């Protein structure tokens, strides 16, 4: 079984739709590999995939590469993935199967409080984030995670969302009449998406327009 670094934290019909979508995504990831699989959700909302068949080792590696893996074994200095669960003046709290606190000076994302940094980079709750484990607790965001977030601020503007599938976000953008104002909706996780704006599209304005249609946390990333 592979425990993926993405969560299904919605309930009711939304949960069923999300899991149906996750099953389709896993099927696409595994392509023509000779495996059977079953998608489930752990008690802590992390998505799990049980794989069997001749190509099961390859399939597990594909899923780890695509989604990241939640593990209960940590080695000092190695990179792992967790989802953002909380934040305060002292830093970010990630869920990596166990609670991992990234202190404010381990974020490496410039000046400001953790809350200000979260706003500046459009970091929505439950976003999967890579970190370097430290056995003494001085964990840091991984360099490639910092690079990803800085790249967001160098682009054309984004609106990041949680609690919705990619299809739901695309439908919301269309419903609000902004289909021609975006480049695409980038999947950040099962329920975390990033709407990439076209040049001259105002990200805060787009957020305000679609916000009434989408019951989600939305954050605009403004080009710096």
MARLUMGU-83179 format. One record per residue: chain; x, z, y of N, C-alpha, C in turn. Coordinates in nm, 2 decimals, always signed. Layout:
BEGIN
(A; (X; Z; Y); (X; Z; Y); (X; Z; Y))
...
//
This chain:
BEGIN
(A; (+0.08; +0.00; -0.12); (+0.00; +0.00; +0.00); (+0.09; +0.00; +0.12))
(A; (+0.05; -0.08; +0.22); (+0.12; -0.08; +0.35); (+0.02; -0.02; +0.46))
(A; (+0.07; +0.08; +0.53); (-0.01; +0.13; +0.64); (+0.04; +0.07; +0.77))
(A; (-0.05; -0.01; +0.83); (-0.02; -0.09; +0.95); (-0.02; -0.01; +1.07))
(A; (+0.06; -0.04; +1.17); (+0.07; +0.03; +1.29); (-0.03; -0.02; +1.39))
(A; (-0.16; -0.02; +1.35); (-0.27; -0.05; +1.43); (-0.39; +0.03; +1.38))
(A; (-0.48; +0.07; +1.47); (-0.59; +0.16; +1.43); (-0.73; +0.09; +1.45))
(A; (-0.82; +0.14; +1.37); (-0.96; +0.10; +1.38); (-1.04; +0.23; +1.41))
(A; (-1.05; +0.26; +1.54); (-1.10; +0.39; +1.59); (-1.24; +0.38; +1.65))
(A; (-1.30; +0.26; +1.63); (-1.44; +0.25; +1.67); (-1.53; +0.28; +1.56))
(A; (-1.66; +0.29; +1.58); (-1.75; +0.34; +1.48); (-1.88; +0.24; +1.47))
(A; (-1.96; +0.26; +1.36); (-2.08; +0.19; +1.35); (-2.06; +0.04; +1.33))
(A; (-2.14; -0.04; +1.39); (-2.14; -0.19; +1.37); (-2.00; -0.24; +1.42))
(A; (-1.95; -0.18; +1.53); (-1.82; -0.23; +1.58); (-1.71; -0.21; +1.48))
(A; (-1.72; -0.10; +1.41); (-1.62; -0.08; +1.30); (-1.62; -0.19; +1.19))
(A; (-1.75; -0.22; +1.15); (-1.76; -0.32; +1.05); (-1.71; -0.46; +1.10))
(A; (-1.74; -0.49; +1.22); (-1.69; -0.62; +1.28); (-1.54; -0.62; +1.28))
(A; (-1.49; -0.51; +1.33); (-1.34; -0.50; +1.34); (-1.27; -0.51; +1.20))
(A; (-1.33; -0.45; +1.10); (-1.27; -0.46; +0.97); (-1.29; -0.60; +0.91))
(A; (-1.40; -0.66; +0.93); (-1.42; -0.80; +0.89); (-1.31; -0.89; +0.95))
(A; (-1.29; -0.87; +1.08); (-1.19; -0.94; +1.15); (-1.05; -0.92; +1.10))
(A; (-1.02; -0.79; +1.07); (-0.89; -0.75; +1.01); (-0.87; -0.82; +0.88))
(A; (-0.97; -0.83; +0.80); (-0.96; -0.89; +0.67); (-0.92; -1.04; +0.69))
(A; (-0.98; -1.10; +0.78); (-0.95; -1.24; +0.81); (-0.81; -1.26; +0.86))
(A; (-0.76; -1.17; +0.95); (-0.63; -1.17; +1.00); (-0.53; -1.16; +0.89))
(A; (-0.55; -1.06; +0.80); (-0.46; -1.04; +0.69); (-0.46; -1.16; +0.60))
(A; (-0.57; -1.22; +0.57); (-0.58; -1.34; +0.49); (-0.50; -1.45; +0.55))
(A; (-0.50; -1.47; +0.69); (-0.42; -1.57; +0.75); (-0.27; -1.53; +0.74))
(A; (-0.24; -1.41; +0.76); (-0.10; -1.37; +0.75); (-0.04; -1.40; +0.61))
(A; (-0.12; -1.38; +0.51); (-0.06; -1.39; +0.37); (-0.07; -1.54; +0.32))
(A; (-0.15; -1.62; +0.39); (-0.15; -1.76; +0.36); (-0.17; -1.80; +0.22))
(A; (-0.07; -1.87; +0.16); (-0.08; -1.92; +0.03); (-0.01; -1.83; -0.07))
(A; (+0.03; -1.71; -0.03); (+0.09; -1.62; -0.13); (+0.00; -1.58; -0.24))
(A; (+0.06; -1.56; -0.36); (-0.02; -1.53; -0.48); (-0.04; -1.38; -0.49))
(A; (-0.14; -1.34; -0.41); (-0.18; -1.19; -0.40); (-0.33; -1.18; -0.38))
(A; (-0.37; -1.06; -0.42); (-0.50; -1.01; -0.39); (-0.48; -0.89; -0.30))
(A; (-0.57; -0.86; -0.21); (-0.55; -0.75; -0.12); (-0.69; -0.69; -0.08))
(A; (-0.68; -0.56; -0.04); (-0.80; -0.49; +0.01); (-0.76; -0.41; +0.14))
(A; (-0.84; -0.43; +0.24); (-0.82; -0.36; +0.37); (-0.90; -0.24; +0.37))
(A; (-0.84; -0.13; +0.41); (-0.91; +0.00; +0.43); (-0.87; +0.07; +0.56))
(A; (-0.92; +0.19; +0.58); (-0.88; +0.27; +0.69); (-0.85; +0.41; +0.65))
(A; (-0.74; +0.46; +0.69); (-0.70; +0.60; +0.65); (-0.78; +0.70; +0.73))
(A; (-0.77; +0.83; +0.69); (-0.84; +0.94; +0.76); (-0.80; +0.95; +0.90))
(A; (-0.68; +0.90; +0.94); (-0.63; +0.90; +1.08); (-0.66; +0.77; +1.15))
(A; (-0.74; +0.68; +1.10); (-0.78; +0.56; +1.16); (-0.68; +0.44; +1.15))
(A; (-0.56; +0.47; +1.09); (-0.46; +0.36; +1.07); (-0.52; +0.27; +0.96))
(A; (-0.50; +0.14; +0.98); (-0.54; +0.04; +0.88); (-0.44; +0.03; +0.77))
(A; (-0.49; +0.03; +0.64); (-0.41; +0.02; +0.53); (-0.45; -0.11; +0.45))
(A; (-0.35; -0.17; +0.39); (-0.37; -0.29; +0.30); (-0.30; -0.26; +0.17))
(A; (-0.38; -0.27; +0.06); (-0.34; -0.26; -0.07); (-0.32; -0.40; -0.13))
(A; (-0.20; -0.43; -0.18); (-0.16; -0.57; -0.22); (-0.12; -0.57; -0.36))
(A; (-0.16; -0.67; -0.44); (-0.12; -0.68; -0.58); (-0.11; -0.83; -0.61))
(A; (-0.02; -0.86; -0.70); (+0.00; -1.00; -0.74); (+0.15; -1.04; -0.75))
(A; (+0.18; -1.16; -0.79); (+0.31; -1.21; -0.81); (+0.40; -1.20; -0.68))
(A; (+0.33; -1.22; -0.57); (+0.41; -1.22; -0.44); (+0.38; -1.10; -0.36))
(A; (+0.35; -0.99; -0.42); (+0.32; -0.87; -0.35); (+0.43; -0.81; -0.26))
(A; (+0.56; -0.82; -0.31); (+0.67; -0.77; -0.23); (+0.68; -0.86; -0.10))
(A; (+0.67; -0.99; -0.11); (+0.68; -1.07; +0.00); (+0.57; -1.05; +0.10))
(A; (+0.45; -1.03; +0.04); (+0.33; -1.00; +0.12); (+0.34; -0.87; +0.20))
(A; (+0.39; -0.77; +0.14); (+0.41; -0.64; +0.22); (+0.51; -0.66; +0.33))
(A; (+0.62; -0.74; +0.30); (+0.72; -0.76; +0.41); (+0.66; -0.84; +0.52))
(A; (+0.57; -0.94; +0.49); (+0.51; -1.02; +0.60); (+0.42; -0.93; +0.68))
(A; (+0.34; -0.84; +0.62); (+0.26; -0.75; +0.70); (+0.34; -0.65; +0.78))
(A; (+0.45; -0.60; +0.73); (+0.53; -0.51; +0.81); (+0.59; -0.58; +0.93))
(A; (+0.63; -0.71; +0.91); (+0.69; -0.78; +1.02); (+0.58; -0.81; +1.13))
(A; (+0.46; -0.84; +1.09); (+0.35; -0.89; +1.18); (+0.29; -0.77; +1.25))
(A; (+0.27; -0.65; +1.19); (+0.20; -0.54; +1.24); (+0.28; -0.42; +1.27))
(A; (+0.39; -0.41; +1.20); (+0.47; -0.28; +1.20); (+0.41; -0.19; +1.10))
(A; (+0.49; -0.09; +1.05); (+0.44; +0.00; +0.94); (+0.45; +0.14; +0.99))
(A; (+0.35; +0.22; +0.95); (+0.35; +0.36; +0.96); (+0.42; +0.43; +0.84))
(A; (+0.51; +0.51; +0.86); (+0.58; +0.57; +0.74); (+0.59; +0.72; +0.76))
(A; (+0.62; +0.79; +0.65); (+0.64; +0.94; +0.66); (+0.79; +0.97; +0.64))
(A; (+0.88; +0.87; +0.65); (+1.02; +0.89; +0.63); (+1.09; +0.84; +0.76))
(A; (+1.16; +0.93; +0.83); (+1.23; +0.89; +0.95); (+1.38; +0.92; +0.94))
(A; (+1.46; +0.83; +0.99); (+1.60; +0.84; +0.99); (+1.65; +0.84; +1.14))
(A; (+1.74; +0.93; +1.17); (+1.80; +0.94; +1.30); (+1.86; +0.81; +1.35))
(A; (+1.81; +0.76; +1.47); (+1.87; +0.64; +1.53); (+1.80; +0.52; +1.49))
(A; (+1.70; +0.52; +1.40); (+1.63; +0.40; +1.35); (+1.50; +0.38; +1.44))
(A; (+1.45; +0.26; +1.44); (+1.34; +0.22; +1.52); (+1.21; +0.22; +1.44))
(A; (+1.10; +0.28; +1.49); (+0.97; +0.29; +1.42); (+0.86; +0.26; +1.52))
(A; (+0.74; +0.26; +1.48); (+0.62; +0.22; +1.56); (+0.52; +0.33; +1.56))
(A; (+0.46; +0.36; +1.67); (+0.35; +0.45; +1.68); (+0.25; +0.40; +1.78))
(A; (+0.13; +0.46; +1.79); (+0.03; +0.42; +1.88); (+0.02; +0.52; +1.99))
(A; (+0.00; +0.48; +2.11); (-0.01; +0.57; +2.23); (-0.14; +0.65; +2.22))
(A; (-0.13; +0.78; +2.20); (-0.24; +0.87; +2.19); (-0.27; +0.96; +2.31))
(A; (-0.16; +0.99; +2.39); (-0.18; +1.07; +2.50); (-0.06; +1.06; +2.59))
(A; (-0.07; +1.13; +2.71); (+0.03; +1.13; +2.81); (+0.01; +1.24; +2.91))
(A; (+0.11; +1.29; +2.96); (+0.10; +1.40; +3.06); (+0.23; +1.39; +3.15))
(A; (+0.25; +1.49; +3.23); (+0.37; +1.48; +3.32); (+0.50; +1.48; +3.24))
(A; (+0.50; +1.53; +3.12); (+0.62; +1.54; +3.04); (+0.65; +1.41; +2.96))
(A; (+0.56; +1.32; +2.95); (+0.59; +1.20; +2.88); (+0.47; +1.14; +2.80))
(A; (+0.50; +1.05; +2.71); (+0.40; +0.99; +2.62); (+0.40; +1.06; +2.49))
(A; (+0.28; +1.06; +2.42); (+0.26; +1.11; +2.29); (+0.22; +1.00; +2.20))
(A; (+0.30; +0.96; +2.10); (+0.26; +0.86; +2.01); (+0.22; +0.92; +1.87))
(A; (+0.13; +0.84; +1.81); (+0.09; +0.88; +1.67); (+0.17; +0.78; +1.58))
(A; (+0.27; +0.83; +1.51); (+0.34; +0.75; +1.41); (+0.32; +0.80; +1.27))
(A; (+0.20; +0.85; +1.24); (+0.17; +0.92; +1.12); (+0.20; +1.07; +1.14))
(A; (+0.28; +1.10; +1.23); (+0.30; +1.23; +1.28); (+0.32; +1.22; +1.43))
(A; (+0.29; +1.33; +1.51); (+0.31; +1.33; +1.65); (+0.45; +1.31; +1.69))
(A; (+0.47; +1.21; +1.78); (+0.61; +1.19; +1.84); (+0.60; +1.19; +1.99))
(A; (+0.67; +1.28; +2.05); (+0.66; +1.28; +2.20); (+0.79; +1.21; +2.26))
(A; (+0.76; +1.11; +2.34); (+0.86; +1.04; +2.42); (+0.87; +1.11; +2.55))
(A; (+0.98; +1.19; +2.58); (+0.99; +1.26; +2.71); (+1.00; +1.15; +2.82))
(A; (+0.96; +1.20; +2.94); (+0.96; +1.11; +3.06); (+1.09; +1.04; +3.08))
(A; (+1.20; +1.11; +3.06); (+1.33; +1.04; +3.08); (+1.37; +0.95; +2.96))
(A; (+1.29; +0.95; +2.86); (+1.32; +0.86; +2.75); (+1.23; +0.73; +2.75))
(A; (+1.15; +0.72; +2.86); (+1.07; +0.60; +2.87); (+1.15; +0.48; +2.92))
(A; (+1.24; +0.50; +3.01); (+1.33; +0.40; +3.06); (+1.25; +0.28; +3.13))
(A; (+1.15; +0.32; +3.20); (+1.07; +0.22; +3.26); (+1.06; +0.23; +3.42))
(A; (+1.16; +0.29; +3.47); (+1.17; +0.30; +3.62); (+1.12; +0.43; +3.67))
(A; (+1.10; +0.44; +3.80); (+1.05; +0.56; +3.86); (+0.90; +0.58; +3.85))
(A; (+0.86; +0.71; +3.87); (+0.72; +0.74; +3.87); (+0.69; +0.83; +3.75))
(A; (+0.58; +0.90; +3.76); (+0.53; +0.98; +3.65); (+0.49; +0.90; +3.53))
(A; (+0.48; +0.96; +3.41); (+0.43; +0.88; +3.30); (+0.29; +0.81; +3.33))
(A; (+0.20; +0.88; +3.40); (+0.07; +0.82; +3.43); (+0.09; +0.70; +3.52))
(A; (+0.18; +0.71; +3.62); (+0.21; +0.60; +3.71); (+0.27; +0.48; +3.63))
(A; (+0.36; +0.51; +3.54); (+0.42; +0.41; +3.46); (+0.32; +0.34; +3.37))
(A; (+0.23; +0.42; +3.32); (+0.12; +0.36; +3.23); (+0.04; +0.26; +3.31))
(A; (+0.01; +0.30; +3.44); (-0.07; +0.21; +3.52); (+0.00; +0.09; +3.56))
(A; (+0.13; +0.10; +3.59); (+0.21; -0.01; +3.64); (+0.23; -0.12; +3.54))
(A; (+0.24; -0.07; +3.41); (+0.27; -0.17; +3.30); (+0.14; -0.20; +3.22))
(A; (+0.03; -0.15; +3.27); (-0.10; -0.18; +3.20); (-0.10; -0.13; +3.05))
(A; (-0.05; -0.01; +3.03); (-0.04; +0.04; +2.89); (-0.17; +0.11; +2.86))
(A; (-0.25; +0.05; +2.77); (-0.38; +0.11; +2.74); (-0.36; +0.21; +2.62))
(A; (-0.45; +0.30; +2.60); (-0.45; +0.39; +2.49); (-0.46; +0.32; +2.36))
(A; (-0.38; +0.37; +2.26); (-0.38; +0.31; +2.12); (-0.29; +0.19; +2.11))
(A; (-0.22; +0.15; +2.22); (-0.13; +0.04; +2.21); (-0.01; +0.08; +2.12))
(A; (+0.02; -0.01; +2.03); (+0.14; +0.01; +1.94); (+0.27; +0.00; +2.02))
(A; (+0.36; +0.09; +2.01); (+0.48; +0.09; +2.08); (+0.60; +0.13; +1.99))
(A; (+0.71; +0.06; +2.01); (+0.83; +0.09; +1.93); (+0.91; +0.19; +1.99))
(A; (+0.97; +0.28; +1.91); (+1.05; +0.39; +1.96); (+1.17; +0.41; +1.87))
(A; (+1.28; +0.48; +1.92); (+1.39; +0.51; +1.85); (+1.38; +0.66; +1.81))
(A; (+1.39; +0.69; +1.69); (+1.37; +0.83; +1.64); (+1.50; +0.91; +1.66))
(A; (+1.48; +1.03; +1.71); (+1.60; +1.12; +1.73); (+1.56; +1.25; +1.65))
(A; (+1.65; +1.30; +1.56); (+1.62; +1.41; +1.48); (+1.61; +1.54; +1.57))
(A; (+1.67; +1.54; +1.69); (+1.66; +1.66; +1.78); (+1.54; +1.65; +1.87))
(A; (+1.46; +1.54; +1.85); (+1.34; +1.53; +1.93); (+1.35; +1.46; +2.06))
(A; (+1.47; +1.41; +2.09); (+1.49; +1.33; +2.22); (+1.46; +1.18; +2.19))
(A; (+1.34; +1.15; +2.15); (+1.30; +1.01; +2.12); (+1.30; +0.93; +2.24))
(A; (+1.32; +0.80; +2.23); (+1.32; +0.70; +2.34); (+1.24; +0.58; +2.30))
(A; (+1.18; +0.51; +2.40); (+1.12; +0.38; +2.37); (+1.24; +0.29; +2.33))
(A; (+1.21; +0.20; +2.24); (+1.31; +0.10; +2.19); (+1.34; +0.00; +2.30))
(A; (+1.46; -0.05; +2.31); (+1.49; -0.15; +2.41); (+1.40; -0.27; +2.41))
(A; (+1.36; -0.32; +2.29); (+1.27; -0.44; +2.28); (+1.13; -0.40; +2.33))
(A; (+1.09; -0.28; +2.32); (+0.96; -0.23; +2.38); (+0.97; -0.24; +2.53))
(A; (+1.08; -0.18; +2.58); (+1.09; -0.19; +2.73); (+1.10; -0.33; +2.78))
(A; (+1.17; -0.42; +2.70); (+1.18; -0.56; +2.74); (+1.04; -0.62; +2.74))
(A; (+0.96; -0.59; +2.64); (+0.82; -0.65; +2.64); (+0.74; -0.61; +2.76))
(A; (+0.75; -0.48; +2.79); (+0.67; -0.43; +2.91); (+0.72; -0.49; +3.04))
(A; (+0.85; -0.50; +3.06); (+0.90; -0.56; +3.18); (+0.86; -0.71; +3.19))
(A; (+0.86; -0.78; +3.07); (+0.82; -0.92; +3.07); (+0.68; -0.93; +3.12))
(A; (+0.59; -0.84; +3.09); (+0.45; -0.84; +3.14); (+0.45; -0.85; +3.29))
(A; (+0.54; -0.77; +3.36); (+0.53; -0.77; +3.50); (+0.60; -0.89; +3.57))
(A; (+0.67; -0.97; +3.49); (+0.73; -1.09; +3.54); (+0.64; -1.21; +3.52))
(A; (+0.53; -1.20; +3.46); (+0.45; -1.31; +3.42); (+0.35; -1.34; +3.54))
(A; (+0.24; -1.40; +3.49); (+0.14; -1.45; +3.59); (+0.03; -1.34; +3.61))
(A; (+0.04; -1.23; +3.56); (-0.07; -1.13; +3.57); (-0.14; -1.12; +3.44))
(A; (-0.19; -1.00; +3.41); (-0.26; -0.97; +3.28); (-0.37; -0.87; +3.30))
(A; (-0.47; -0.87; +3.22); (-0.56; -0.76; +3.20); (-0.56; -0.71; +3.06))
(A; (-0.52; -0.59; +3.04); (-0.51; -0.54; +2.90); (-0.63; -0.45; +2.87))
(A; (-0.68; -0.46; +2.75); (-0.80; -0.39; +2.71); (-0.78; -0.33; +2.57))
(A; (-0.86; -0.22; +2.55); (-0.86; -0.16; +2.41); (-1.01; -0.16; +2.37))
(A; (-1.03; -0.11; +2.24); (-1.16; -0.09; +2.19); (-1.24; -0.22; +2.17))
(A; (-1.18; -0.34; +2.16); (-1.25; -0.46; +2.14); (-1.16; -0.56; +2.07))
(A; (-1.22; -0.64; +1.98); (-1.14; -0.75; +1.91); (-1.11; -0.86; +2.01))
(A; (-1.02; -0.95; +1.96); (-0.98; -1.06; +2.04); (-1.10; -1.15; +2.07))
(A; (-1.19; -1.17; +1.97); (-1.30; -1.26; +1.98); (-1.40; -1.20; +2.08))
(A; (-1.42; -1.06; +2.08); (-1.51; -1.00; +2.18); (-1.45; -1.01; +2.32))
(A; (-1.32; -1.00; +2.34); (-1.27; -1.01; +2.47); (-1.28; -1.16; +2.52))
(A; (-1.25; -1.26; +2.44); (-1.27; -1.40; +2.48); (-1.41; -1.42; +2.52))
(A; (-1.51; -1.37; +2.44); (-1.65; -1.40; +2.47); (-1.69; -1.33; +2.60))
(A; (-1.63; -1.21; +2.63); (-1.66; -1.15; +2.76); (-1.61; -1.23; +2.87))
(A; (-1.48; -1.28; +2.86); (-1.43; -1.36; +2.97); (-1.52; -1.48; +3.00))
(A; (-1.56; -1.54; +2.89); (-1.65; -1.66; +2.90); (-1.78; -1.62; +2.97))
(A; (-1.84; -1.51; +2.92); (-1.96; -1.47; +2.98); (-1.96; -1.44; +3.13))
(A; (-1.84; -1.39; +3.17); (-1.82; -1.36; +3.31); (-1.79; -1.48; +3.39))
(A; (-1.77; -1.59; +3.33); (-1.75; -1.72; +3.40); (-1.60; -1.74; +3.44))
(A; (-1.51; -1.68; +3.36); (-1.37; -1.70; +3.39); (-1.29; -1.77; +3.29))
(A; (-1.35; -1.85; +3.20); (-1.28; -1.92; +3.10); (-1.17; -2.01; +3.15))
(A; (-1.19; -2.06; +3.27); (-1.08; -2.15; +3.33); (-0.98; -2.07; +3.41))
(A; (-0.99; -1.94; +3.42); (-0.90; -1.86; +3.50); (-0.79; -1.79; +3.41))
(A; (-0.80; -1.82; +3.28); (-0.70; -1.75; +3.19); (-0.63; -1.85; +3.11))
(A; (-0.51; -1.81; +3.06); (-0.43; -1.90; +2.97); (-0.48; -1.88; +2.83))
(A; (-0.49; -1.75; +2.79); (-0.53; -1.71; +2.65); (-0.55; -1.56; +2.65))
(A; (-0.60; -1.52; +2.53); (-0.61; -1.37; +2.50); (-0.51; -1.35; +2.39))
(A; (-0.41; -1.27; +2.43); (-0.30; -1.23; +2.33); (-0.34; -1.11; +2.25))
(A; (-0.33; -1.11; +2.12); (-0.36; -1.00; +2.04); (-0.24; -0.90; +2.04))
(A; (-0.27; -0.78; +2.09); (-0.16; -0.67; +2.08); (-0.18; -0.58; +1.97))
(A; (-0.30; -0.58; +1.91); (-0.33; -0.50; +1.79); (-0.47; -0.54; +1.75))
(A; (-0.52; -0.47; +1.65); (-0.66; -0.50; +1.60); (-0.76; -0.49; +1.72))
(A; (-0.75; -0.38; +1.80); (-0.85; -0.35; +1.90); (-0.78; -0.35; +2.04))
(A; (-0.66; -0.40; +2.06); (-0.59; -0.40; +2.18); (-0.56; -0.55; +2.21))
(A; (-0.60; -0.59; +2.33); (-0.58; -0.73; +2.37); (-0.52; -0.74; +2.51))
(A; (-0.47; -0.86; +2.54); (-0.41; -0.89; +2.67); (-0.46; -1.02; +2.72))
(A; (-0.53; -1.02; +2.83); (-0.58; -1.15; +2.89); (-0.48; -1.20; +2.98))
(A; (-0.42; -1.31; +2.95); (-0.31; -1.37; +3.04); (-0.37; -1.46; +3.14))
(A; (-0.35; -1.43; +3.27); (-0.41; -1.50; +3.38); (-0.34; -1.63; +3.40))
(A; (-0.41; -1.73; +3.45); (-0.35; -1.85; +3.50); (-0.28; -1.82; +3.64))
(A; (-0.20; -1.91; +3.68); (-0.14; -1.90; +3.81); (-0.25; -1.90; +3.92))
(A; (-0.23; -1.81; +4.01); (-0.33; -1.79; +4.13); (-0.45; -1.72; +4.09))
(A; (-0.46; -1.67; +3.96); (-0.57; -1.58; +3.92); (-0.53; -1.44; +3.95))
(A; (-0.62; -1.37; +4.02); (-0.59; -1.23; +4.06); (-0.63; -1.13; +3.95))
(A; (-0.53; -1.07; +3.89); (-0.56; -0.98; +3.78); (-0.66; -0.87; +3.81))
(A; (-0.64; -0.79; +3.92); (-0.74; -0.69; +3.95); (-0.88; -0.74; +3.97))
(A; (-0.89; -0.86; +4.03); (-1.02; -0.92; +4.05); (-1.08; -0.96; +3.92))
(A; (-1.00; -1.01; +3.83); (-1.05; -1.05; +3.69); (-1.10; -0.92; +3.62))
(A; (-1.02; -0.81; +3.63); (-1.06; -0.69; +3.57); (-1.20; -0.64; +3.63))
(A; (-1.21; -0.65; +3.76); (-1.34; -0.60; +3.82); (-1.46; -0.69; +3.77))
(A; (-1.43; -0.81; +3.75); (-1.54; -0.90; +3.71); (-1.58; -0.88; +3.57))
(A; (-1.49; -0.86; +3.48); (-1.53; -0.85; +3.33); (-1.56; -0.71; +3.29))
(A; (-1.52; -0.61; +3.38); (-1.53; -0.47; +3.35); (-1.68; -0.43; +3.31))
(A; (-1.77; -0.49; +3.38); (-1.91; -0.45; +3.36); (-1.97; -0.50; +3.23))
(A; (-1.90; -0.60; +3.16); (-1.94; -0.65; +3.04); (-1.87; -0.59; +2.92))
(A; (-1.76; -0.52; +2.94); (-1.68; -0.47; +2.83); (-1.66; -0.32; +2.84))
(A; (-1.72; -0.25; +2.74); (-1.70; -0.10; +2.74); (-1.57; -0.06; +2.68))
(A; (-1.46; -0.08; +2.76); (-1.33; -0.06; +2.71); (-1.24; +0.00; +2.83))
(A; (-1.12; +0.05; +2.79); (-1.03; +0.08; +2.90); (-0.96; -0.05; +2.94))
(A; (-0.96; -0.08; +3.07); (-0.90; -0.20; +3.12); (-0.79; -0.17; +3.22))
(A; (-0.68; -0.23; +3.21); (-0.57; -0.21; +3.31); (-0.51; -0.35; +3.35))
(A; (-0.49; -0.37; +3.48); (-0.43; -0.49; +3.53); (-0.28; -0.47; +3.54))
(A; (-0.21; -0.58; +3.50); (-0.07; -0.59; +3.52); (-0.05; -0.69; +3.63))
(A; (+0.01; -0.64; +3.74); (+0.03; -0.73; +3.86); (+0.17; -0.77; +3.86))
(A; (+0.20; -0.90; +3.87); (+0.34; -0.95; +3.88); (+0.42; -0.89; +3.99))
(A; (+0.54; -0.85; +3.95); (+0.63; -0.78; +4.05); (+0.72; -0.88; +4.12))
//
